[in-house]
Protein backbone atom coordinates (compact mmCIF):
# COMPACT_ATOMS: atom_id res chain seq x y z
CA UNK A 1 0.00 0.00 0.00
CA UNK A 2 2.89 2.33 0.73
CA UNK A 3 4.21 1.50 -2.74
CA UNK A 4 0.98 2.76 -4.33
CA UNK A 5 1.08 5.97 -2.30
CA UNK A 6 4.63 6.61 -3.48
CA UNK A 7 3.68 5.82 -7.07
CA UNK A 8 0.79 8.32 -7.03
CA UNK A 9 3.08 10.90 -5.43
CA UNK A 10 5.62 10.47 -8.22
CA UNK A 11 2.84 10.75 -10.82
CA UNK A 12 1.71 13.97 -9.12
CA UNK A 13 5.24 15.36 -9.22
CA UNK A 14 5.71 14.53 -12.88
CA UNK A 15 2.30 15.93 -13.81
CA UNK A 16 3.00 19.10 -11.83
CA UNK A 17 6.32 19.66 -13.59
CA UNK A 18 4.66 19.17 -16.98
CA UNK A 19 1.91 21.65 -16.13
CA UNK A 20 -1.04 19.33 -15.65
CA UNK A 21 -2.39 20.90 -12.47
CA UNK A 22 -5.64 18.96 -12.31
CA UNK A 23 -4.00 15.58 -12.70
CA UNK A 24 -1.30 16.55 -10.22
CA UNK A 25 -3.86 17.61 -7.62
CA UNK A 26 -5.92 14.46 -8.12
CA UNK A 27 -2.87 12.19 -7.87
CA UNK A 28 -1.64 13.99 -4.77
CA UNK A 29 -5.07 13.60 -3.18
CA UNK A 30 -5.17 9.89 -3.93
CA UNK A 31 -1.63 9.48 -2.59
CA UNK A 32 -2.63 11.27 0.63
CA UNK A 33 -5.68 9.08 1.15
CA UNK A 34 -3.75 5.87 0.51
CA UNK A 35 -0.95 7.00 2.83
CA UNK A 36 -3.37 7.74 5.69
CA UNK A 37 -5.07 4.39 5.20
CA UNK A 38 -1.62 2.79 5.38
CA UNK A 39 -0.87 4.64 8.63
CA UNK A 40 -4.16 3.59 10.21
CA UNK A 41 -3.65 -0.06 9.25
CA UNK A 42 -0.04 0.06 10.46
CA UNK A 43 -1.04 1.41 13.88
CA UNK A 44 -3.84 -1.15 14.18
CA UNK A 45 -1.36 -3.89 13.32
CA UNK A 46 1.06 -2.67 15.99
CA UNK A 47 -1.68 -2.62 18.63
CA UNK A 48 -3.02 -6.02 17.70
CA UNK A 49 0.44 -7.58 17.85
CA UNK A 50 1.18 -5.91 21.18
CA UNK A 51 -2.00 -7.26 22.76
CA UNK A 52 -1.60 -10.70 21.20
CA UNK A 53 1.92 -11.10 22.63
CA UNK A 54 0.66 -10.79 26.22
Secondary structure, DSSP 4 states (H G I P E B T S, - for coil): -HHHHHHHHHHHHHHHHHT-HHHHHHHHHHHHHHHHHHHHHHHHHHHHHHHHH-
